Amino acid sequence: MPKDAHTTAAYHHERAAKSHRAAAEQSNKGEHDACQEHAVTACGHSTKADEASKIAHEKSVQRAKSAPVRTA
């Protein structure tokens, strides 16, 4: 279902954002190794979010095409 696909995409976008915030915090503290770890994690979630977003979009388009046309 498109709803599940959109929920999955949102989850990964949220995880990516959380990891980016953690990377920024560690960078501000001068903890560059920890920053790098969080940045790599963020990139992984961003990649998954992008893939999930594309799948969600495809499912939404498919569902829209198969929906019956309403008439007044």
N, C-alpha and C positions, 0 to 999 in steps of 0.2 A: 504494500500500500504506500501511496505517496507520503502519508503522514509519518509512517515509520522511517522512511528515507529522509524526510526533512528533520526529524528528531535526531537521527544519527548524525547528519551534517551539523546540526546545531551543537551537539555534544562535542564534536571534534573542533569546531570553531571556538567554543568556550574553553576547551582544554588548551588550545593553541594560545588564546589570549592570556590565560592564567600563566602559562610557561613563559610567554613574552614579558609579562609583568615581573615574574620572578627573575628573569634574566636581567631586566633593567635594574631591579633592586640590587642584585649582586654586582652588577657593573658599577653602580653608584657607590657601593662599598669598597670597590677595588678588588673584589673577589672574581677575577677574570676566569679562573678555571670553572667555578660554579656557574658563572654567566654562560660560558660556552656549553656546559651540560644542559642548562635550561633552554638555550637557543636551539640546540640540536633536537631536543624533545619538542619544542615549539614547531620546528620545521616538519617533523614527522606528523604531528597533528594537523598542521596546515595542509600537507599533502593528502592526508586521509579526508580532511574536510572538503578539499577541492573535489576529490573523487566522489564523495558522498553527495555533494551538491549537484554534480552532473547527473548522477543516478536519480536523485530526487526530482530534478527537472525533467528528465526523460520520462519518469513514471507519471508525473503530473501531466505532461503533454499527451502521453498515451491514454491516460484516463479521460482527459478532455476530449480527445478524438472519439472515444467510445461512448461518451455520454449522449443520451438521447437529446435531440433538439427540441426545445420547448416552443410551443406556439401559443399565442394569446387566445 
